Amino acid sequence: MSEEKPYDPLNYETITDNLVRRLLDRAPVSLPPGKVFSGPGIYLLYYKGDFAPYGAYRFTEETQTPVYVGKAMPEGARKGGGEFDLTKKSLHKRLKEHARSVEKVENLVLEDFQCRYLVVEPVWIPLAERFLIQRYQPIWNVCIDGFGIHDPGGGRRKGAASWWDVLHPGRPWAGVSKEGKTPEAALEKLQKHTASE
């Protein structure tokens, strides 16, 4: 006879489940959101366009798999600061950065993207992001990665291009495609990933 575990409202899984449910209850909006808001948080990006390789991930009423899961931490969070300024527009700024990335590439159109976002207390953000990536396995997180890379600055732009930048050329700071990293190889990688799901 198996015993049922007692419900713990402060259990990490319970808290994460509550966060994710709250995020998914929000209606998708344009990227970037028209409304300016403050605070850090988590977000999902959805693609509803006609780029054929993403057909299996196209956002519809029935298929709501994000192509990317991300987070925006408050300024100073990576340095371990104690108090965060939650009046900064960290999450809105991050979504605007993503919109600019999409606008720069040759084979994607910004109007084909939507997002869901949730302003969250900083302590819960990494936990929710990790859960969402594990749950959805978004292609821009686990297969065609590199979308979320920030512009590294002038002196450090000579690195290797990410898989995302190889498949979606156009970001001026994307780096150089190394041997073996071609659009064809990126598509093959994506096809294998899609077949394994």
C-alpha positions as semicolon CSV with decimal commas, in nm:
position;residue;x (nm);y (nm);z (nm)
1;M;0,000;0,000;0,000
2;S;0,149;0,334;-0,102
3;E;0,109;0,639;0,111
4;E;0,024;0,971;-0,040
5;K;0,274;1,248;0,032
6;P;0,128;1,537;0,231
7;Y;0,065;1,855;0,036
8;D;0,329;2,116;0,113
9;P;0,229;2,464;-0,013
10;L;0,590;2,582;0,022
11;N;0,743;2,289;-0,164
12;Y;0,954;2,401;-0,464
13;E;0,748;2,193;-0,708
14;T;0,424;2,341;-0,575
15;I;0,557;2,696;-0,597
16;T;0,691;2,637;-0,948
17;D;0,362;2,484;-1,058
18;N;0,176;2,789;-0,925
19;L;0,412;3,026;-1,108
20;V;0,383;2,838;-1,436
21;R;0,004;2,818;-1,412
22;R;-0,011;3,193;-1,350
23;L;0,212;3,258;-1,653
24;L;0,009;3,030;-1,881
25;D;-0,317;3,193;-1,771
26;R;-0,200;3,518;-1,930
27;A;-0,306;3,587;-2,288
28;P;-0,023;3,603;-2,546
29;V;0,068;3,956;-2,655
30;S;0,286;4,107;-2,927
31;L;0,664;4,111;-2,901
32;P;0,761;4,343;-2,746
33;P;0,453;4,412;-2,535
34;G;0,297;4,751;-2,610
35;K;0,250;4,818;-2,241
36;V;0,565;4,934;-2,059
37;F;0,606;4,779;-1,713
38;S;0,865;4,744;-1,437
39;G;1,020;4,443;-1,272
40;P;1,210;4,123;-1,349
41;G;1,049;3,797;-1,451
42;I;1,004;3,504;-1,686
43;Y;0,864;3,476;-2,038
44;L;0,776;3,246;-2,326
45;L;0,819;3,335;-2,694
46;Y;0,588;3,185;-2,955
47;Y;0,628;3,168;-3,333
48;K;0,326;3,176;-3,568
49;G;0,496;3,244;-3,900
50;D;0,569;3,048;-4,216
51;F;0,936;2,954;-4,173
52;A;0,890;2,591;-4,285
53;P;1,146;2,427;-4,051
54;Y;0,944;2,554;-3,753
55;G;0,616;2,406;-3,877
56;A;0,592;2,159;-3,586
57;Y;0,635;2,445;-3,338
58;R;0,396;2,696;-3,495
59;F;0,178;2,862;-3,231
60;T;-0,189;2,774;-3,272
61;E;-0,486;2,723;-3,043
62;E;-0,395;2,354;-3,019
63;T;-0,014;2,381;-3,023
64;Q;0,121;2,629;-2,773
65;T;0,480;2,518;-2,747
66;P;0,718;2,811;-2,704
67;V;1,025;2,837;-2,923
68;Y;1,211;3,009;-2,638
69;V;1,193;3,037;-2,260
70;G;1,379;3,319;-2,094
71;K;1,425;3,523;-1,783
72;A;1,518;3,877;-1,693
73;M;1,688;3,919;-1,358
74;P;1,710;4,254;-1,182
75;E;2,028;4,456;-1,222
76;G;2,300;4,335;-0,984
77;A;2,153;3,985;-0,945
78;R;2,452;3,812;-1,108
79;K;2,689;3,983;-0,866
80;G;2,497;3,858;-0,565
81;G;2,367;4,196;-0,452
82;G;2,126;4,192;-0,159
83;E;1,868;4,457;-0,242
84;F;1,737;4,483;-0,597
85;D;1,576;4,782;-0,760
86;L;1,248;4,631;-0,876
87;T;1,136;4,958;-1,034
88;K;1,374;4,899;-1,329
89;K;1,216;4,768;-1,647
90;S;1,435;4,454;-1,665
91;L;1,179;4,220;-1,823
92;H;1,036;4,475;-2,066
93;K;1,389;4,572;-2,172
94;R;1,480;4,207;-2,236
95;L;1,173;4,153;-2,453
96;K;1,262;4,467;-2,653
97;E;1,616;4,329;-2,705
98;H;1,466;4,010;-2,846
99;A;1,241;4,209;-3,078
100;R;1,547;4,396;-3,211
101;S;1,728;4,065;-3,271
102;V;1,438;3,929;-3,476
103;E;1,413;4,254;-3,675
104;K;1,778;4,225;-3,782
105;V;1,761;3,879;-3,935
106;E;1,675;3,796;-4,295
107;N;1,431;3,507;-4,258
108;L;1,208;3,599;-3,962
109;V;0,941;3,870;-3,923
110;L;0,870;4,034;-3,588
111;E;0,493;4,030;-3,644
112;D;0,509;3,648;-3,638
113;F;0,602;3,644;-3,269
114;Q;0,401;3,665;-2,950
115;C;0,496;3,630;-2,587
116;R;0,362;3,554;-2,244
117;Y;0,541;3,713;-1,951
118;L;0,509;3,734;-1,576
119;V;0,679;3,973;-1,336
120;V;0,816;3,755;-1,056
121;E;1,004;3,800;-0,730
122;P;1,373;3,743;-0,819
123;V;1,427;3,439;-0,596
124;W;1,178;3,232;-0,800
125;I;1,287;3,332;-1,151
126;P;1,566;3,074;-1,214
127;L;1,352;2,796;-1,072
128;A;1,059;2,878;-1,302
129;E;1,284;2,918;-1,607
130;R;1,449;2,580;-1,548
131;F;1,111;2,410;-1,502
132;L;0,972;2,563;-1,824
133;I;1,276;2,461;-2,029
134;Q;1,256;2,105;-1,897
135;R;0,882;2,091;-1,963
136;Y;0,876;2,234;-2,317
137;Q;1,229;2,171;-2,450
138;P;1,203;2,492;-2,662
139;I;1,402;2,465;-2,981
140;W;1,587;2,796;-2,926
141;N;1,699;2,679;-2,581
142;V;1,792;2,316;-2,646
143;C;1,861;2,276;-3,019
144;I;1,908;2,597;-3,220
145;D;2,061;2,783;-2,928
146;G;2,216;3,129;-2,917
147;F;1,911;3,352;-2,958
148;G;1,941;3,497;-2,608
149;I;2,307;3,595;-2,641
150;H;2,372;3,963;-2,572
151;D;2,587;4,176;-2,802
152;P;2,935;4,102;-2,661
153;G;3,074;4,443;-2,760
154;G;3,315;4,554;-3,030
155;G;3,636;4,381;-2,921
156;R;3,473;4,043;-2,860
157;R;3,268;3,999;-3,177
158;K;3,513;3,763;-3,347
159;G;3,386;3,447;-3,174
160;A;3,201;3,158;-3,333
161;A;2,846;3,220;-3,446
162;S;2,572;3,041;-3,254
163;W;2,344;2,783;-3,420
164;W;2,066;3,043;-3,407
165;D;2,277;3,299;-3,593
166;V;2,383;3,042;-3,853
167;L;2,018;2,957;-3,928
168;H;1,899;3,320;-3,897
169;P;2,177;3,545;-4,032
170;G;2,168;3,919;-3,990
171;R;2,268;4,021;-3,638
172;P;2,579;4,235;-3,699
173;W;2,757;4,109;-3,387
174;A;2,679;3,739;-3,439
175;G;3,033;3,614;-3,490
176;V;3,182;3,398;-3,761
177;S;3,043;3,063;-3,872
178;K;3,298;2,792;-3,799
179;E;3,350;2,489;-4,022
180;G;3,061;2,247;-3,986
181;K;2,822;2,514;-3,864
182;T;2,614;2,576;-4,173
183;P;2,244;2,647;-4,226
184;E;2,213;2,293;-4,365
185;A;2,374;2,145;-4,052
186;A;2,144;2,356;-3,834
187;L;1,838;2,226;-4,022
188;E;1,960;1,868;-3,986
189;K;2,010;1,925;-3,613
190;L;1,656;2,063;-3,589
191;Q;1,508;1,770;-3,784
192;K;1,677;1,518;-3,550
193;H;1,549;1,707;-3,247
194;T;1,194;1,720;-3,386
195;A;1,200;1,347;-3,472
196;S;1,316;1,256;-3,119
197;E;1,026;1,434;-2,946
